[in-house]
Amino acid sequence: EAPTDDTIDIYVAGAKDFSFTANTFTAHSGSNVNFAGTALVTGVLTTTAATVFNGGFASNAASTITTADNTDTLTLISTDADANAGPNLRLYRNSSSPLNDDVTGVISFDARNDNSQDFISAEIKSISSDDADGSEDGTLGFSVMNAGTLQNVLFLSGPEVIINETSNDIDFRVESNANTHMLFVDGGNNRISMGDESPSNCGAI
């Protein structure tokens, strides 16, 4: 005959350690659950405290970390006391059929505008421009939002460094201790000035 009570309690050394109630498994205070094999969770796994993975973890799908304040959302810590690099963040595009100009990683800084729409305020993009063995080339681009359009402002590659490769009206300015325009490239008027000289007095380049 099936029991009428929908709760099953498990006692160890006179204390209730575990309970099964209405399809819910509860480990009471001081009790631990150890899985020697694989724990398969087909629903949602919710924890009310920090979760510790002593053996690391692997996620096979997109994952999201959300906080409701301005604390560090993700912290990478290395406690090694040696001269090697650490902590390390690796962006790895493990393609079985790589091609030239594959995008190998993007760091996107997104926000919301005053119309409740998402936009990219800045972006760092890495590209594998040549994947031939022994002659690999990589490029790195830095873009920022300007007047509603994401514009590339700095482009790094093996043979050169390019500022404003997409030919936008972007100025380049270097300050000294007492001069805000010690070196100034006027992108809109195609002029260069140095020191105290006004760009308007310089010839077009």
Backbone as a chain_set.jsonl record, in Angstrom:
{"seq": "EAPTDDTIDIYVAGAKDFSFTANTFTAHSGSNVNFAGTALVTGVLTTTAATVFNGGFASNAASTITTADNTDTLTLISTDADANAGPNLRLYRNSSSPLNDDVTGVISFDARNDNSQDFISAEIKSISSDDADGSEDGTLGFSVMNAGTLQNVLFLSGPEVIINETSNDIDFRVESNANTHMLFVDGGNNRISMGDESPSNCGAI", "coords": {"N": [[0.853, -1.193, 0.0], [0.575, 2.228, -0.88], [2.214, 4.958, 0.739], [0.517, 7.534, 2.565], [1.569, 9.91, 3.344], [3.372, 12.612, 1.954], [5.971, 13.214, 2.449], [9.293, 12.274, 3.018], [11.627, 11.588, 5.395], [15.069, 11.476, 6.239], [17.051, 10.258, 8.715], [20.111, 10.659, 10.451], [22.207, 9.53, 12.93], [20.336, 10.3, 14.839], [19.523, 12.813, 14.029], [17.718, 14.848, 11.71], [18.694, 14.706, 8.465], [18.128, 14.796, 5.667], [15.371, 15.489, 3.438], [12.569, 14.517, 1.464], [10.146, 16.166, -0.154], [7.22, 16.754, -1.84], [8.374, 16.44, -4.447], [10.729, 17.773, -3.951], [14.054, 17.948, -2.911], [15.721, 18.264, 0.106], [18.548, 19.301, 1.843], [19.378, 19.459, 5.104], [20.515, 21.849, 7.624], [23.978, 21.75, 8.036], [24.322, 19.412, 6.659], [25.758, 17.589, 3.961], [25.891, 17.002, 0.44], [27.203, 14.596, -1.552], [28.379, 13.721, -4.714], [29.517, 11.024, -6.37], [29.488, 10.294, -8.966], [28.029, 11.52, -11.945], [26.093, 14.411, -11.732], [23.025, 15.053, -12.913], [21.155, 17.704, -13.949], [18.165, 18.656, -15.075], [16.474, 20.742, -14.906], [16.355, 24.024, -13.515], [19.148, 25.075, -11.732], [19.467, 26.479, -8.69], [21.254, 28.48, -6.482], [21.692, 29.816, -3.223], [23.863, 30.881, -2.066], [27.4, 31.611, -2.472], [28.863, 29.633, -5.013], [31.226, 27.074, -5.097], [33.685, 25.751, -7.14], [35.876, 23.349, -7.016], [37.193, 21.857, -8.852], [37.103, 23.256, -11.197], [35.073, 24.32, -14.043], [33.121, 23.654, -16.994], [31.348, 25.251, -19.51], [28.922, 24.659, -21.954], [27.309, 26.313, -23.364], [26.053, 29.638, -24.073], [26.634, 31.966, -21.455], [25.596, 34.006, -18.691], [26.437, 36.54, -16.416], [25.071, 38.365, -13.876], [24.804, 41.318, -11.989], [23.411, 43.456, -9.463], [24.522, 45.798, -8.727], [27.444, 47.967, -8.519], [29.704, 46.428, -8.178], [32.671, 44.427, -8.881], [32.004, 42.466, -11.603], [33.129, 40.145, -12.641], [35.966, 38.495, -11.52], [39.292, 37.587, -11.981], [41.673, 35.652, -10.462], [44.997, 34.977, -9.597], [47.08, 33.091, -7.551], [49.665, 32.296, -7.665], [53.114, 32.389, -6.823], [55.295, 33.255, -8.582], [57.428, 34.078, -11.416], [56.007, 33.948, -13.72], [53.335, 34.72, -16.082], [50.166, 35.792, -14.897], [46.992, 36.56, -13.45], [45.404, 34.919, -16.316], [43.628, 35.648, -19.278], [42.081, 34.079, -21.862], [41.096, 34.271, -25.171], [39.894, 32.176, -27.452], [39.632, 31.076, -30.64], [38.737, 28.211, -31.873], [38.818, 26.914, -34.605], [37.965, 24.458, -37.037], [38.33, 24.846, -39.696], [39.996, 27.22, -40.486], [40.116, 30.54, -41.882], [41.528, 33.24, -43.805], [41.239, 36.496, -42.41], [39.424, 35.819, -40.445], [37.438, 36.682, -37.676], [38.788, 36.772, -34.577], [38.119, 37.399, -32.014], [36.087, 39.526, -29.978], [35.682, 42.311, -27.949], [33.128, 43.913, -26.544], [31.709, 46.946, -25.552], [28.809, 47.69, -24.274], [25.774, 49.622, -23.983], [22.806, 51.471, -22.959], [20.67, 53.69, -24.743], [18.805, 56.845, -24.494], [16.415, 56.099, -25.51], [15.783, 53.606, -24.765], [17.232, 51.67, -26.176], [19.749, 49.349, -27.193], [23.228, 50.028, -27.617], [26.554, 50.074, -29.013], [29.169, 51.363, -27.307], [31.917, 51.295, -27.438], [34.477, 49.247, -28.974], [36.657, 46.454, -29.218], [38.402, 44.646, -31.551], [39.724, 41.616, -32.768], [41.506, 40.191, -35.49], [42.382, 37.494, -37.558], [44.399, 37.928, -39.975], [45.999, 36.545, -41.757], [46.325, 33.153, -42.088], [48.2, 31.299, -42.808], [50.554, 28.74, -42.259], [53.477, 29.55, -40.588], [53.582, 32.116, -41.592], [51.765, 33.672, -40.243], [49.506, 36.352, -39.598], [48.207, 38.993, -37.625], [45.652, 41.34, -36.704], [44.49, 44.223, -34.933], [41.767, 46.11, -33.958], [40.424, 49.224, -32.817], [37.451, 50.671, -31.978], [35.102, 53.377, -31.632], [31.975, 54.826, -30.631], [30.616, 57.443, -32.49], [28.636, 60.118, -32.909], [26.426, 58.456, -33.359], [27.419, 56.444, -34.99], [29.518, 53.635, -35.24], [32.917, 53.921, -35.287], [36.094, 53.131, -36.619], [39.001, 53.963, -34.995], [41.624, 53.383, -34.365], [44.04, 51.199, -35.649], [45.867, 48.315, -35.53], [48.496, 46.495, -36.923], [50.856, 44.011, -38.125], [52.865, 45.269, -39.884], [52.263, 48.032, -39.655], [50.834, 50.944, -37.988], [47.737, 52.391, -37.886], [45.854, 55.315, -37.819], [42.557, 56.383, -37.898], [41.689, 54.928, -40.239], [39.396, 54.584, -41.774], [38.843, 57.01, -42.84], [37.396, 59.192, -41.58], [36.075, 62.259, -40.152], [38.1, 62.841, -37.988], [40.1, 64.126, -35.478], [43.574, 64.267, -34.516], [45.412, 64.669, -31.649], [48.099, 65.804, -29.692], [49.139, 66.559, -26.488], [51.343, 68.787, -24.71], [53.2, 69.866, -21.789], [52.416, 72.536, -21.537], [50.921, 73.127, -23.734], [48.039, 72.543, -25.456], [47.755, 71.641, -28.054], [50.162, 70.477, -29.099], [51.009, 68.721, -31.05], [48.998, 68.449, -33.809], [46.561, 67.042, -35.809], [44.341, 67.948, -38.139], [41.578, 66.456, -39.018], [39.298, 67.0, -40.595], [39.997, 69.171, -42.255], [42.325, 68.428, -43.413], [44.932, 69.185, -42.422], [48.018, 69.862, -40.677], [49.476, 70.84, -37.617], [52.048, 72.134, -35.454], [53.329, 72.745, -32.204], [52.799, 76.093, -31.233], [51.556, 76.975, -33.461], [48.699, 77.743, -35.388], [46.333, 75.493, -36.825], [45.038, 76.545, -39.036], [46.889, 78.13, -40.272], [48.61, 76.48, -41.495], [49.717, 74.543, -44.26], [47.699, 72.479, -46.416], [47.837, 68.936, -46.345]], "CA": [[0.0, 0.0, 0.0], [1.373, 3.445, -0.984], [2.079, 5.824, 1.911], [-0.314, 8.732, 2.371], [2.396, 11.083, 3.638], [4.203, 12.931, 0.808], [7.284, 13.6, 2.944], [10.179, 11.215, 3.488], [12.76, 12.143, 6.119], [16.192, 10.582, 6.488], [17.736, 10.647, 9.947], [21.435, 10.101, 10.688], [22.636, 9.773, 14.313], [19.267, 10.945, 15.58], [19.189, 14.137, 13.5], [17.176, 14.814, 10.343], [19.665, 15.244, 7.522], [17.57, 15.031, 4.343], [13.929, 15.315, 3.297], [11.941, 14.562, 0.148], [8.792, 16.679, 0.011], [6.587, 17.285, -3.056], [9.386, 16.472, -5.506], [11.825, 18.654, -3.553], [15.061, 17.325, -2.051], [16.27, 19.276, 1.01], [19.636, 18.936, 2.746], [19.22, 20.35, 6.241], [21.709, 22.549, 8.097], [25.091, 20.898, 8.415], [24.372, 18.216, 5.823], [26.401, 17.742, 2.672], [25.511, 16.046, -0.589], [28.365, 14.238, -2.352], [28.09, 12.931, -5.9], [30.712, 10.369, -6.884], [29.333, 10.21, -10.409], [27.579, 12.721, -12.626], [24.807, 14.943, -11.284], [22.297, 15.575, -14.065], [20.084, 18.62, -13.591], [17.438, 19.004, -16.296], [15.769, 21.994, -14.664], [17.17, 25.169, -13.127], [19.901, 24.91, -10.502], [19.511, 27.766, -8.005], [21.989, 28.498, -5.224], [21.468, 31.052, -2.46], [25.164, 31.321, -1.577], [28.436, 31.467, -3.482], [29.128, 28.259, -5.416], [32.663, 26.837, -5.219], [34.067, 24.637, -8.0], [37.271, 23.041, -6.747], [37.768, 21.229, -10.037], [36.806, 24.046, -12.382], [33.824, 23.965, -14.713], [33.042, 23.918, -18.425], [30.0, 25.564, -19.971], [28.784, 24.386, -23.377], [26.345, 27.249, -23.942], [26.268, 31.021, -23.652], [26.376, 32.159, -20.033], [25.444, 35.4, -18.296], [26.63, 36.887, -15.012], [24.354, 39.616, -13.644], [24.819, 41.904, -10.65], [22.496, 44.586, -9.326], [25.265, 46.935, -8.18], [28.638, 48.318, -9.277], [30.852, 45.624, -7.791], [33.307, 43.728, -10.002], [31.131, 41.38, -12.036], [33.956, 38.952, -12.798], [37.336, 38.697, -11.067], [40.207, 36.481, -12.219], [42.714, 35.747, -9.439], [46.07, 33.987, -9.584], [47.827, 33.155, -6.292], [51.018, 31.784, -7.873], [54.21, 33.278, -6.427], [56.421, 33.036, -9.485], [57.641, 35.161, -12.375], [55.21, 33.714, -14.916], [52.156, 35.576, -16.21], [48.936, 35.342, -14.254], [46.026, 35.645, -14.1], [45.37, 34.957, -17.769], [42.336, 35.57, -19.957], [42.345, 33.585, -23.21], [40.012, 34.225, -26.144], [40.411, 31.149, -28.361], [38.748, 30.623, -31.72], [39.235, 26.88, -32.216], [38.112, 26.569, -35.841], [38.488, 23.317, -37.792], [38.594, 25.294, -41.068], [40.278, 28.652, -40.395], [40.277, 31.297, -43.109], [42.048, 34.589, -43.633], [40.3, 37.528, -41.957], [38.512, 35.36, -39.401], [37.408, 37.483, -36.448], [39.224, 35.853, -33.52], [37.612, 37.818, -30.711], [35.535, 40.874, -29.882], [35.278, 42.819, -26.639], [32.149, 44.95, -26.843], [31.238, 47.738, -24.419], [27.449, 48.043, -24.663], [24.996, 50.438, -23.042], [21.456, 51.806, -23.414], [20.461, 55.108, -24.983], [17.628, 57.377, -23.813], [15.219, 55.545, -26.146], [15.752, 52.206, -24.321], [17.841, 50.831, -27.202], [21.146, 48.985, -26.96], [24.214, 50.493, -28.595], [27.946, 49.77, -28.681], [29.898, 52.609, -27.089], [33.287, 51.061, -27.892], [34.682, 47.845, -29.345], [38.001, 45.991, -29.565], [38.214, 43.475, -32.415], [40.929, 40.951, -33.244], [41.299, 39.502, -36.755], [43.489, 36.697, -38.092], [44.412, 38.368, -41.374], [46.674, 35.521, -42.56], [46.417, 31.955, -41.252], [49.149, 30.363, -43.398], [51.558, 28.273, -41.31], [54.785, 30.186, -40.723], [53.456, 33.527, -41.989], [50.522, 34.168, -39.641], [49.391, 37.782, -39.318], [47.045, 39.397, -36.848], [45.359, 42.764, -36.627], [43.668, 44.61, -33.789], [41.108, 47.379, -34.221], [39.735, 49.899, -31.722], [36.389, 51.521, -32.518], [34.271, 54.082, -30.656], [30.76, 55.405, -31.193], [30.705, 58.875, -32.734], [27.439, 60.659, -33.572], [25.529, 57.377, -33.748], [28.073, 55.488, -35.876], [30.726, 53.034, -34.699], [33.998, 54.269, -36.2], [37.418, 52.641, -36.286], [39.912, 55.085, -34.766], [43.007, 52.907, -34.273], [44.166, 49.886, -36.268], [47.221, 47.815, -35.342], [48.844, 45.283, -37.659], [52.284, 43.749, -38.051], [53.753, 46.251, -40.517], [51.941, 49.445, -39.501], [49.81, 51.429, -37.067], [46.929, 53.34, -38.66], [44.846, 56.101, -37.116], [41.485, 56.856, -38.77], [41.808, 54.269, -41.54], [38.148, 54.69, -42.536], [38.774, 58.382, -43.402], [36.355, 60.008, -40.978], [36.508, 63.572, -39.664], [38.628, 62.607, -36.647], [41.344, 64.854, -35.226], [44.599, 63.622, -33.696], [45.993, 65.77, -30.878], [49.065, 65.454, -28.655], [49.381, 67.674, -25.575], [52.574, 68.892, -23.934], [52.926, 70.399, -20.462], [51.788, 73.856, -21.581], [50.277, 73.332, -25.024], [47.03, 71.51, -25.7], [47.86, 71.191, -29.435], [51.578, 70.427, -29.447], [50.928, 68.121, -32.387], [47.568, 68.409, -34.098], [46.148, 66.686, -37.167], [42.963, 68.371, -38.38], [41.072, 65.458, -39.952], [38.313, 67.536, -41.526], [40.584, 70.133, -43.188], [43.563, 67.858, -43.953], [46.042, 70.056, -42.053], [48.819, 69.474, -39.524], [50.168, 71.947, -36.957], [52.929, 71.753, -34.365], [53.645, 73.839, -31.292], [51.785, 77.131, -31.057], [51.017, 77.405, -34.745], [47.321, 77.364, -35.616], [46.163, 74.64, -38.013], [44.574, 77.33, -40.18], [48.041, 78.769, -40.909], [49.438, 75.431, -42.084], [49.275, 74.079, -45.555], [47.034, 71.196, -46.481], [48.741, 67.819, -46.643]], "C": [[0.887, 1.241, 0.0], [1.16, 4.319, 0.247], [1.251, 7.055, 1.582], [0.478, 10.004, 2.625], [3.31, 11.355, 2.445], [5.598, 13.399, 1.216], [8.036, 12.379, 3.443], [11.387, 11.885, 4.139], [13.811, 11.066, 6.329], [16.943, 11.109, 7.707], [19.09, 9.931, 10.023], [21.875, 10.52, 12.087], [21.597, 10.594, 15.065], [18.86, 12.313, 15.074], [18.68, 13.998, 12.068], [18.162, 15.497, 9.4], [19.031, 15.633, 6.188], [16.064, 14.786, 4.35], [13.559, 15.347, 1.83], [10.506, 15.001, 0.354], [8.308, 17.265, -1.309], [7.625, 17.508, -4.156], [10.546, 17.413, -5.211], [12.754, 17.913, -2.603], [15.715, 18.414, -1.216], [17.374, 18.663, 1.848], [19.614, 19.935, 3.896], [20.567, 20.891, 6.718], [22.776, 21.564, 8.554], [25.243, 19.661, 7.573], [25.014, 18.545, 4.479], [25.908, 16.673, 1.722], [26.731, 15.806, -1.468], [27.944, 13.346, -3.511], [29.399, 12.335, -6.405], [30.671, 10.258, -8.401], [28.95, 11.55, -10.993], [26.217, 13.13, -12.096], [24.127, 15.602, -12.479], [21.134, 16.425, -13.585], [19.404, 19.061, -14.877], [16.617, 20.276, -16.136], [16.744, 23.103, -14.344], [17.844, 24.879, -11.799], [20.074, 26.274, -9.858], [20.268, 27.618, -6.697], [21.761, 29.832, -4.538], [22.746, 31.569, -1.826], [26.182, 31.133, -2.692], [28.721, 29.987, -3.745], [30.615, 28.09, -5.684], [32.89, 25.609, -6.088], [35.547, 24.368, -7.775], [37.963, 22.401, -7.952], [37.557, 22.006, -11.305], [35.472, 23.643, -12.98], [33.924, 24.321, -16.189], [31.594, 24.163, -18.799], [29.944, 25.368, -21.48], [27.765, 25.294, -24.063], [26.665, 28.653, -23.437], [25.854, 31.202, -22.199], [26.353, 33.642, -19.706], [25.662, 35.539, -16.797], [26.012, 38.261, -14.796], [24.499, 40.049, -12.193], [23.904, 43.117, -10.64], [23.19, 45.803, -8.727], [26.506, 47.169, -9.029], [29.882, 47.573, -8.816], [31.461, 44.962, -9.033], [32.472, 42.509, -10.377], [31.893, 40.067, -12.193], [35.381, 39.293, -12.398], [38.146, 37.437, -11.33], [41.396, 36.652, -11.278], [43.722, 34.631, -9.628], [46.86, 34.165, -8.296], [49.23, 32.573, -6.436], [52.057, 32.832, -7.484], [55.427, 32.983, -7.294], [56.493, 34.187, -10.48], [56.845, 34.976, -13.656], [53.96, 34.595, -14.915], [50.96, 34.961, -15.504], [48.314, 36.489, -13.474], [45.968, 35.869, -15.616], [43.929, 34.85, -18.277], [42.609, 35.2, -21.406], [41.075, 33.584, -24.044], [40.497, 33.339, -27.286], [39.362, 30.775, -29.384], [39.312, 29.323, -32.271], [38.486, 26.373, -33.439], [38.77, 25.376, -36.517], [38.801, 23.69, -39.232], [38.857, 26.797, -41.054], [40.499, 29.28, -41.77], [40.923, 32.647, -42.797], [40.92, 35.55, -43.272], [39.203, 36.982, -41.059], [38.59, 36.312, -38.214], [37.691, 36.547, -35.28], [38.796, 36.288, -32.13], [37.131, 39.256, -30.738], [35.222, 41.169, -28.42], [34.393, 44.032, -26.898], [31.692, 45.629, -25.555], [29.867, 48.314, -24.799], [26.753, 48.849, -23.574], [23.609, 50.653, -23.628], [21.389, 53.305, -23.668], [19.163, 55.566, -24.308], [16.314, 56.953, -24.466], [15.103, 54.047, -25.848], [16.246, 51.248, -25.395], [19.287, 50.535, -26.835], [22.032, 49.617, -28.029], [25.61, 50.153, -28.093], [28.69, 51.084, -28.511], [31.357, 52.495, -27.519], [33.462, 49.569, -28.156], [36.155, 47.604, -29.657], [37.836, 44.695, -30.351], [39.563, 42.94, -32.889], [40.603, 40.14, -34.491], [42.56, 38.725, -37.117], [43.567, 36.974, -39.584], [45.117, 37.38, -42.297], [46.865, 34.299, -41.67], [47.387, 30.913, -41.807], [50.257, 30.029, -42.4], [52.921, 28.907, -41.597], [54.733, 31.638, -41.133], [52.182, 34.143, -41.425], [50.604, 35.669, -39.363], [48.124, 38.033, -38.51], [46.874, 40.896, -36.861], [44.434, 43.016, -35.434], [43.096, 45.994, -34.041], [40.377, 47.903, -32.998], [38.724, 50.871, -32.33], [35.617, 52.17, -31.379], [33.051, 54.649, -31.378], [30.927, 56.916, -31.314], [29.487, 59.316, -33.535], [26.559, 59.541, -34.132], [26.129, 56.33, -34.657], [29.334, 54.956, -35.224], [31.858, 53.216, -35.703], [35.319, 53.698, -35.702], [38.374, 53.821, -36.153], [41.364, 54.659, -34.712], [43.067, 51.473, -34.768], [45.622, 49.457, -36.179], [47.406, 46.547, -36.16], [50.353, 45.108, -37.566], [53.142, 44.84, -38.652], [53.442, 47.716, -40.227], [50.894, 49.676, -38.42], [49.053, 52.532, -37.784], [45.927, 54.017, -37.739], [43.841, 56.609, -38.149], [41.58, 56.256, -40.166], [40.555, 54.433, -42.395], [37.852, 56.116, -42.992], [37.574, 59.169, -42.894], [36.937, 61.351, -40.527], [36.924, 63.432, -38.197], [39.958, 63.333, -36.516], [42.282, 64.012, -34.367], [45.376, 64.728, -32.983], [46.91, 65.215, -29.793], [49.321, 66.691, -27.801], [50.783, 67.611, -24.989], [52.216, 69.482, -22.577], [52.15, 71.706, -20.512], [51.029, 74.116, -22.874], [49.301, 72.192, -25.284], [47.105, 70.931, -27.103], [49.328, 71.172, -29.863], [51.773, 69.765, -30.805], [49.459, 67.918, -32.685], [47.354, 68.084, -35.567], [44.669, 67.02, -37.294], [42.381, 67.46, -39.451], [40.117, 66.02, -40.987], [38.902, 68.437, -42.583], [41.92, 69.66, -43.756], [44.776, 68.742, -43.687], [46.743, 69.512, -40.807], [49.459, 70.724, -38.934], [51.003, 71.391, -35.819], [53.213, 72.966, -33.499], [52.499, 74.81, -31.175], [51.124, 77.538, -32.359], [49.607, 76.884, -34.935], [47.203, 76.485, -36.858], [45.74, 75.429, -39.254], [45.722, 77.988, -40.924], [48.957, 77.767, -41.596], [48.859, 74.998, -43.414], [48.575, 72.734, -45.467], [48.022, 70.126, -46.883], [48.077, 66.908, -47.681]], "O": [[1.841, 1.32, 0.775], [0.04, 4.411, 0.749], [1.282, 7.555, 0.458], [0.086, 11.075, 2.16], [3.965, 10.433, 1.959], [6.331, 13.934, 0.384], [7.499, 11.559, 4.188], [12.087, 12.666, 3.494], [13.491, 9.9, 6.564], [17.408, 12.249, 7.727], [19.196, 8.748, 9.7], [21.914, 11.709, 12.402], [21.947, 11.484, 15.841], [17.945, 12.923, 15.626], [19.146, 13.148, 11.31], [18.432, 16.692, 9.514], [19.356, 16.682, 5.633], [15.546, 13.998, 5.141], [14.142, 16.094, 1.044], [9.724, 14.281, 0.976], [8.931, 18.184, -1.84], [7.743, 18.598, -4.716], [11.27, 17.81, -6.125], [12.311, 17.323, -1.617], [16.216, 19.394, -1.768], [17.175, 17.632, 2.49], [19.811, 21.131, 3.681], [21.622, 20.445, 6.268], [22.512, 20.665, 9.353], [26.208, 18.918, 7.751], [24.834, 19.636, 3.937], [25.55, 15.571, 2.14], [27.24, 16.749, -2.075], [27.246, 12.35, -3.325], [30.294, 13.07, -6.822], [31.713, 10.142, -9.046], [29.475, 12.589, -10.593], [25.299, 12.314, -12.017], [24.615, 16.607, -12.995], [20.236, 15.936, -12.899], [20.007, 19.768, -15.684], [16.121, 20.826, -17.119], [17.86, 23.111, -14.863], [17.182, 24.481, -10.841], [20.753, 27.139, -10.412], [19.964, 26.736, -5.894], [21.649, 30.864, -5.2], [22.727, 32.58, -1.125], [25.867, 30.563, -3.736], [28.808, 29.188, -2.812], [31.204, 28.881, -6.421], [32.346, 24.541, -5.806], [36.389, 25.097, -8.298], [39.191, 22.413, -8.043], [37.801, 21.486, -12.394], [34.813, 22.73, -12.483], [34.714, 25.18, -16.582], [30.713, 23.379, -18.448], [30.813, 25.853, -22.205], [27.404, 25.064, -25.217], [27.442, 28.831, -22.499], [24.842, 30.654, -21.763], [27.014, 34.441, -20.369], [25.138, 34.754, -16.007], [26.391, 39.222, -15.466], [24.336, 39.243, -11.277], [23.654, 43.729, -11.679], [22.527, 46.735, -8.271], [26.615, 46.635, -10.133], [30.999, 48.039, -9.039], [30.846, 44.94, -10.099], [32.261, 41.62, -9.552], [31.355, 38.998, -11.907], [35.944, 40.274, -12.883], [37.735, 36.342, -10.946], [42.056, 37.691, -11.299], [43.348, 33.471, -9.801], [47.271, 35.281, -7.979], [49.917, 32.375, -5.434], [51.897, 34.016, -7.78], [56.457, 32.52, -6.803], [55.724, 35.144, -10.401], [56.989, 35.767, -14.589], [53.575, 35.144, -13.883], [50.777, 33.744, -15.519], [49.032, 37.305, -12.897], [46.433, 36.892, -16.12], [43.129, 34.066, -17.767], [43.302, 35.936, -22.108], [40.084, 32.962, -23.663], [41.418, 33.716, -28.011], [38.32, 30.22, -29.038], [40.263, 29.339, -33.053], [37.62, 25.505, -33.328], [39.997, 25.289, -36.566], [39.472, 22.929, -39.928], [38.039, 27.571, -41.552], [41.001, 28.637, -42.692], [40.867, 33.129, -41.666], [39.799, 35.431, -43.765], [38.155, 37.612, -40.919], [39.68, 36.702, -37.796], [36.915, 35.626, -35.022], [39.09, 35.596, -31.156], [37.696, 40.099, -31.435], [34.576, 40.371, -27.74], [34.856, 45.052, -27.41], [31.331, 44.96, -24.587], [29.774, 49.291, -25.542], [27.103, 48.764, -22.397], [23.273, 50.088, -24.669], [21.964, 54.099, -22.923], [18.499, 54.779, -23.634], [15.237, 57.379, -24.048], [14.426, 53.31, -26.565], [15.735, 50.134, -25.513], [19.968, 51.37, -26.239], [21.642, 49.729, -29.191], [25.821, 49.968, -26.895], [28.83, 51.843, -29.47], [31.967, 53.487, -27.919], [32.712, 48.738, -27.644], [36.815, 48.436, -30.278], [37.204, 43.753, -29.873], [40.425, 43.692, -33.345], [39.565, 39.482, -34.559], [43.672, 39.239, -36.996], [42.878, 36.328, -40.374], [44.861, 37.376, -43.501], [47.493, 34.391, -40.615], [47.406, 29.775, -41.34], [50.828, 30.921, -41.773], [53.444, 28.809, -42.708], [55.741, 32.337, -41.034], [51.586, 35.025, -42.042], [51.643, 36.181, -38.946], [47.106, 37.367, -38.696], [47.844, 41.639, -37.012], [43.699, 42.131, -34.997], [43.836, 46.942, -34.305], [39.787, 47.137, -32.237], [39.084, 51.77, -33.09], [35.488, 51.597, -30.298], [33.092, 54.916, -32.579], [31.328, 57.584, -30.362], [29.324, 58.935, -34.694], [26.016, 59.656, -35.23], [25.427, 55.405, -35.067], [30.139, 55.731, -34.708], [31.779, 52.732, -36.832], [35.627, 53.77, -34.512], [38.538, 54.595, -37.096], [42.254, 55.466, -34.979], [42.261, 50.632, -34.371], [46.51, 50.143, -36.686], [46.582, 45.635, -36.103], [51.049, 45.951, -37.0], [54.072, 45.307, -37.995], [54.271, 48.577, -40.521], [50.182, 48.765, -37.998], [49.655, 53.503, -38.241], [45.233, 53.352, -36.968], [44.228, 57.199, -39.158], [41.555, 56.98, -41.161], [40.646, 54.422, -43.622], [36.756, 56.407, -43.471], [36.823, 59.744, -43.681], [38.153, 61.539, -40.526], [36.204, 63.847, -37.289], [40.844, 63.169, -37.355], [41.844, 63.16, -33.594], [45.931, 65.617, -33.628], [46.552, 64.283, -29.073], [49.679, 67.747, -28.323], [51.343, 66.532, -24.794], [51.034, 69.587, -22.248], [51.321, 71.969, -19.641], [50.54, 75.226, -23.085], [49.688, 71.024, -25.327], [46.58, 69.843, -27.342], [49.693, 71.779, -30.87], [52.599, 70.199, -31.608], [48.746, 67.287, -31.905], [47.887, 68.752, -36.453], [43.837, 66.419, -36.613], [42.639, 67.646, -40.64], [40.116, 65.575, -42.134], [38.389, 68.486, -43.7], [42.577, 70.395, -44.493], [45.558, 69.022, -44.595], [46.146, 68.801, -39.998], [49.937, 71.581, -39.678], [50.715, 70.321, -35.284], [53.324, 74.085, -34.0], [51.346, 74.401, -31.034], [50.216, 78.369, -32.354], [49.339, 75.712, -34.673], [47.906, 76.713, -37.843], [46.042, 75.036, -40.38], [45.564, 78.37, -42.083], [49.958, 78.146, -42.204], [47.654, 75.085, -43.646], [48.828, 71.948, -44.554], [48.936, 70.375, -47.669], [48.66, 65.9, -48.082]]}, "num_chains": 1, "name": "protein.A"}
